[in-house]
Amino acid sequence: MDIDKNVLEEKAEILKAIAHPGRLCIVRRLLKEGEKNVTEMQSCLDAPQSTVSQHLSRLKAAGIIEGKREGTEIYYSLINEDVKKIIESIF
C-alpha cells in the first residue's frame, strides 16, 4: 500500500507546524479549553502578543486552526482532526 507523496508532504508540514513548544502549547490548550483569543493564549506562552500572533499565523496557514472574529477580537479554535489525535496521543 503506497501513500501518495503529496499526502506525505502534507502530513510532514502539519508535524513541522506543531513541532515548536509554543505552538504545541497553543494547540493543546485549544483542544482542552476550546476557543481562545490571543490575550488568553499569552499566559500559555508567557510571550508578547506579537509572538503569539506569529505562532497563530503559522498554525492557521497550515490549516490547523481557524479564527472567528467577534467585534475587535479574533477567537481561534482547533479544526484539524489529525492534530487533535496527535495531541491526545502524546498528552
WOGIMO-V407937 format. One record per residue. N is the residue number from 0. RES is the residue in one letter. PSI is psi in degrees with one decimal (NA if undefined). Layout:
N_RES_PSI, N_RES_PSI
//
This chain:
0_M_105.3, 1_D_142.9, 2_I_134.0, 3_D_135.8, 4_K_-37.2, 5_N_-37.8, 6_V_-42.8, 7_L_-42.3, 8_E_-40.2, 9_E_-45.1, 10_K_-37.2, 11_A_-38.6, 12_E_-38.2, 13_I_-45.5, 14_L_-40.0, 15_K_-40.0, 16_A_-35.4, 17_I_-2.5, 18_A_43.0, 19_H_134.5, 20_P_-39.3, 21_G_-45.4, 22_R_-35.0, 23_L_-40.9, 24_C_-44.5, 25_I_-49.9, 26_V_-42.2, 27_R_-43.0, 28_R_-41.1, 29_L_-37.4, 30_L_-43.9, 31_K_-40.3, 32_E_-8.3, 33_G_-159.3, 34_E_138.9, 35_K_153.0, 36_N_176.8, 37_V_-45.0, 38_T_-42.2, 39_E_-26.7, 40_M_-14.1, 41_Q_-36.9, 42_S_-30.9, 43_C_-38.5, 44_L_-18.8, 45_D_51.6, 46_A_159.8, 47_P_156.8, 48_Q_-36.6, 49_S_-37.8, 50_T_-44.3, 51_V_-43.3, 52_S_-38.4, 53_Q_-42.8, 54_H_-41.8, 55_L_-39.1, 56_S_-42.2, 57_R_-43.7, 58_L_-38.4, 59_K_-42.8, 60_A_-29.5, 61_A_-1.0, 62_G_24.2, 63_I_-35.1, 64_I_166.1, 65_E_156.1, 66_G_142.2, 67_K_120.9, 68_R_131.9, 69_E_100.1, 70_G_-122.7, 71_T_-5.7, 72_E_151.2, 73_I_125.7, 74_Y_128.9, 75_Y_145.8, 76_S_154.8, 77_L_126.0, 78_I_-12.9, 79_N_116.6, 80_E_-36.3, 81_D_-42.5, 82_V_-38.2, 83_K_-44.7, 84_K_-41.7, 85_I_-48.8, 86_I_-44.5, 87_E_-36.9, 88_S_-30.9, 89_I_-15.5, 90_F_NA
//
